Amino acid sequence: MYCPHCGHEESKVVDSRIASDGTSTRRRRECLKCKRRFTTYEKIETTPLMISKKDGSVEPFDKSKLLRSIITSSAK
C-alpha cells in the first residue's frame, strides 16, 4: 500500500474493522517512513460464474435454469 503523502510503499495496519455498510473493511494505516496515518477501504471483487457450453459459447450461470432442469428431471 503506497502512502498518499510521501509515496513510500511500506505501511502497517493500526486498526481494522468492518465498515458501516458491511461489505468492506476499513483499515487505518501508518506509513513507516513519514509516520502519517491514512485510511483504506477494501472490498472483495466478485466475478460472475460463467458456463462453457459444448458448442464453445459462454453464458452467465442462471440458478433458475438449473432449478427448472432439476424439477423436470425428477418429475419423470
N, CA and C atoms as a LAMMPS dump frame, in Angstrom:
ITEM: TIMESTEP
0
ITEM: NUMBER OF ATOMS
228
ITEM: BOX BOUNDS ff ff ff
-5.0000000000000000e+02 5.0000000000000000e+02
-5.0000000000000000e+02 5.0000000000000000e+02
-5.0000000000000000e+02 5.0000000000000000e+02
ITEM: ATOMS id mol type element x y z
1 1 1 N 0.849 -1.169 0
2 1 2 C 0 0 0
3 1 3 C 0.897 1.236 0
4 2 1 N 0.743 2.09 -0.973
5 2 2 C 1.544 3.307 -1.068
6 2 3 C 0.962 4.409 -0.187
7 3 1 N 1.824 5.129 0.49
8 3 2 C 1.403 6.254 1.33
9 3 3 C 0.947 7.394 0.414
10 4 1 N -0.253 7.962 0.646
11 4 2 C -0.717 9.061 -0.2
12 4 3 C 0.043 10.368 0.051
13 5 1 N 0.814 10.445 1.128
14 5 2 C 1.525 11.671 1.486
15 5 3 C 2.946 11.704 0.916
16 6 1 N 3.697 10.595 1.111
17 6 2 C 5.092 10.6 0.661
18 6 3 C 5.372 9.576 -0.436
19 7 1 N 4.43 8.644 -0.701
20 7 2 C 4.601 7.665 -1.763
21 7 3 C 5.366 6.417 -1.359
22 8 1 N 5.79 6.335 -0.1
23 8 2 C 6.509 5.149 0.386
24 8 3 C 5.574 3.952 0.362
25 9 1 N 6.09 2.767 -0.022
26 9 2 C 5.199 1.619 -0.193
27 9 3 C 5.047 0.745 1.045
28 10 1 N 5.738 1.025 2.115
29 10 2 C 5.621 0.239 3.34
30 10 3 C 4.748 0.963 4.358
31 11 1 N 3.748 0.237 4.868
32 11 2 C 2.891 0.786 5.915
33 11 3 C 2.458 -0.347 6.822
34 12 1 N 1.99 -0.002 8.013
35 12 2 C 1.479 -1.027 8.913
36 12 3 C 0.031 -0.708 9.255
37 13 1 N -0.732 -1.762 9.526
38 13 2 C -2.14 -1.606 9.878
39 13 3 C -2.223 -1.3 11.363
40 14 1 N -2.872 -0.17 11.69
41 14 2 C -3.032 0.245 13.08
42 14 3 C -4.363 -0.258 13.622
43 15 1 N -5.424 -0.174 12.812
44 15 2 C -6.759 -0.575 13.241
45 15 3 C -7.507 -1.134 12.039
46 16 1 N -8.316 -2.161 12.267
47 16 2 C -9.076 -2.78 11.198
48 16 3 C -10.468 -3.109 11.713
49 17 1 N -11.475 -2.758 10.924
50 17 2 C -12.853 -3.08 11.31
51 17 3 C -13.738 -3.14 10.075
52 18 1 N -14.889 -3.777 10.234
53 18 2 C -15.867 -3.857 9.155
54 18 3 C -16.511 -2.48 9.016
55 19 1 N -16.627 -1.991 7.785
56 19 2 C -17.228 -0.679 7.53
57 19 3 C -18.728 -0.725 7.815
58 20 1 N -19.335 0.433 7.912
59 20 2 C -20.749 0.526 8.281
60 20 3 C -21.679 -0.147 7.28
61 21 1 N -21.288 -0.22 6.006
62 21 2 C -22.135 -0.879 5.009
63 21 3 C -22.061 -2.4 5.088
64 22 1 N -21.074 -2.942 5.783
65 22 2 C -20.955 -4.382 5.99
66 22 3 C -20.315 -5.151 4.848
67 23 1 N -20.02 -4.492 3.754
68 23 2 C -19.443 -5.192 2.607
69 23 3 C -17.962 -4.886 2.405
70 24 1 N -17.399 -4.012 3.209
71 24 2 C -15.993 -3.662 3.044
72 24 3 C -15.301 -3.598 4.403
73 25 1 N -13.965 -3.582 4.348
74 25 2 C -13.162 -3.49 5.555
75 25 3 C -12.456 -2.148 5.566
76 26 1 N -12.568 -1.44 6.683
77 26 2 C -11.916 -0.139 6.847
78 26 3 C -10.636 -0.371 7.633
79 27 1 N -9.497 0.085 7.089
80 27 2 C -8.224 -0.084 7.776
81 27 3 C -7.541 1.268 7.965
82 28 1 N -7.072 1.516 9.178
83 28 2 C -6.237 2.687 9.462
84 28 3 C -4.798 2.214 9.349
85 29 1 N -4.024 2.896 8.536
86 29 2 C -2.634 2.52 8.309
87 29 3 C -1.712 3.662 8.702
88 30 1 N -0.465 3.308 9.012
89 30 2 C 0.546 4.3 9.337
90 30 3 C 1.764 4.056 8.453
91 31 1 N 2.214 5.089 7.772
92 31 2 C 3.39 4.997 6.918
93 31 3 C 4.628 4.797 7.794
94 32 1 N 5.494 3.873 7.41
95 32 2 C 6.69 3.603 8.197
96 32 3 C 7.787 4.651 7.981
97 33 1 N 7.646 5.468 6.93
98 33 2 C 8.656 6.489 6.649
99 33 3 C 8.287 7.838 7.268
100 34 1 N 7.102 8.36 6.915
101 34 2 C 6.723 9.704 7.384
102 34 3 C 5.839 9.675 8.632
103 35 1 N 5.402 8.481 9.068
104 35 2 C 4.6 8.276 10.286
105 35 3 C 3.206 8.905 10.236
106 36 1 N 2.747 9.3 9.051
107 36 2 C 1.388 9.852 8.932
108 36 3 C 0.408 8.715 8.727
109 37 1 N -0.819 8.941 9.174
110 37 2 C -1.845 7.907 9.071
111 37 3 C -2.804 8.206 7.932
112 38 1 N -3.35 7.12 7.363
113 38 2 C -4.353 7.25 6.308
114 38 3 C -5.285 6.058 6.381
115 39 1 N -6.44 6.188 5.738
116 39 2 C -7.48 5.16 5.774
117 39 3 C -7.621 4.513 4.412
118 40 1 N -7.806 3.185 4.412
119 40 2 C -8.091 2.464 3.178
120 40 3 C -9.362 1.656 3.37
121 41 1 N -10.086 1.443 2.29
122 41 2 C -11.279 0.611 2.298
123 41 3 C -11.049 -0.527 1.316
124 42 1 N -11.283 -1.75 1.775
125 42 2 C -11.048 -2.923 0.936
126 42 3 C -12.352 -3.658 0.701
127 43 1 N -12.606 -3.98 -0.556
128 43 2 C -13.799 -4.733 -0.942
129 43 3 C -13.378 -5.99 -1.682
130 44 1 N -14.166 -7.043 -1.547
131 44 2 C -13.914 -8.272 -2.279
132 44 3 C -14.435 -8.096 -3.696
133 45 1 N -13.597 -8.405 -4.652
134 45 2 C -14.027 -8.353 -6.044
135 45 3 C -14.708 -9.664 -6.39
136 46 1 N -15.905 -9.566 -6.894
137 46 2 C -16.62 -10.78 -7.285
138 46 3 C -16.748 -10.82 -8.801
139 47 1 N -16.531 -11.983 -9.337
140 47 2 C -16.714 -12.174 -10.767
141 47 3 C -17.857 -13.16 -10.958
142 48 1 N -18.743 -12.896 -11.894
143 48 2 C -19.882 -13.801 -12.081
144 48 3 C -19.429 -15.159 -12.604
145 49 1 N -20.121 -16.214 -12.189
146 49 2 C -19.83 -17.55 -12.693
147 49 3 C -20.25 -17.634 -14.147
148 50 1 N -19.369 -18.18 -14.97
149 50 2 C -19.659 -18.33 -16.384
150 50 3 C -19.672 -19.82 -16.728
151 51 1 N -20.596 -20.218 -17.592
152 51 2 C -20.763 -21.599 -18.019
153 51 3 C -20.284 -21.733 -19.459
154 52 1 N -19.402 -22.72 -19.699
155 52 2 C -18.942 -23.012 -21.06
156 52 3 C -19.816 -24.115 -21.631
157 53 1 N -20.426 -23.848 -22.758
158 53 2 C -21.305 -24.821 -23.409
159 53 3 C -20.492 -25.726 -24.335
160 54 1 N -21.104 -26.842 -24.75
161 54 2 C -20.423 -27.788 -25.645
162 54 3 C -20.058 -27.16 -26.978
163 55 1 N -20.893 -26.222 -27.443
164 55 2 C -20.621 -25.597 -28.74
165 55 3 C -19.568 -24.487 -28.667
166 56 1 N -19.012 -24.255 -27.46
167 56 2 C -17.967 -23.249 -27.302
168 56 3 C -18.463 -21.905 -26.816
169 57 1 N -19.774 -21.703 -26.787
170 57 2 C -20.301 -20.427 -26.314
171 57 3 C -20.223 -20.362 -24.788
172 58 1 N -20.238 -19.161 -24.264
173 58 2 C -20.146 -18.934 -22.82
174 58 3 C -21.326 -18.073 -22.408
175 59 1 N -21.966 -18.443 -21.286
176 59 2 C -23.094 -17.656 -20.782
177 59 3 C -23.027 -17.59 -19.264
178 60 1 N -23.609 -16.561 -18.667
179 60 2 C -23.592 -16.457 -17.206
180 60 3 C -24.432 -17.56 -16.554
181 61 1 N -24.033 -17.986 -15.362
182 61 2 C -24.749 -19.01 -14.622
183 61 3 C -26.135 -18.488 -14.245
184 62 1 N -27.164 -19.319 -14.447
185 62 2 C -28.542 -18.947 -14.122
186 62 3 C -29.112 -20.002 -13.179
187 63 1 N -29.27 -19.62 -11.916
188 63 2 C -29.744 -20.548 -10.889
189 63 3 C -31.148 -21.067 -11.202
190 64 1 N -32.018 -20.213 -11.72
191 64 2 C -33.39 -20.638 -12.023
192 64 3 C -33.42 -21.679 -13.149
193 65 1 N -32.496 -21.572 -14.098
194 65 2 C -32.422 -22.542 -15.187
195 65 3 C -32.02 -23.918 -14.643
196 66 1 N -31.081 -23.945 -13.716
197 66 2 C -30.658 -25.19 -13.089
198 66 3 C -31.797 -25.807 -12.281
199 67 1 N -32.493 -24.994 -11.49
200 67 2 C -33.617 -25.479 -10.688
201 67 3 C -34.724 -26.043 -11.572
202 68 1 N -35.014 -25.364 -12.665
203 68 2 C -36.04 -25.817 -13.606
204 68 3 C -35.664 -27.182 -14.2
205 69 1 N -34.382 -27.38 -14.516
206 69 2 C -33.919 -28.654 -15.071
207 69 3 C -34.01 -29.778 -14.037
208 70 1 N -33.703 -29.489 -12.8
209 70 2 C -33.782 -30.493 -11.738
210 70 3 C -35.224 -30.915 -11.514
211 71 1 N -36.137 -29.959 -11.495
212 71 2 C -37.555 -30.261 -11.306
213 71 3 C -38.072 -31.101 -12.476
214 72 1 N -37.682 -30.756 -13.678
215 72 2 C -38.112 -31.502 -14.867
216 72 3 C -37.602 -32.946 -14.836
217 73 1 N -36.336 -33.133 -14.483
218 73 2 C -35.769 -34.487 -14.473
219 73 3 C -36.335 -35.329 -13.342
220 74 1 N -36.682 -34.731 -12.224
221 74 2 C -37.213 -35.513 -11.103
222 74 3 C -38.713 -35.815 -11.294
223 75 1 N -39.396 -35.1 -12.161
224 75 2 C -40.816 -35.335 -12.407
225 75 3 C -41.028 -36.557 -13.278
226 76 1 N -40.048 -36.946 -14.037
227 76 2 C -40.204 -38.072 -14.977
228 76 3 C -40.043 -39.399 -14.291
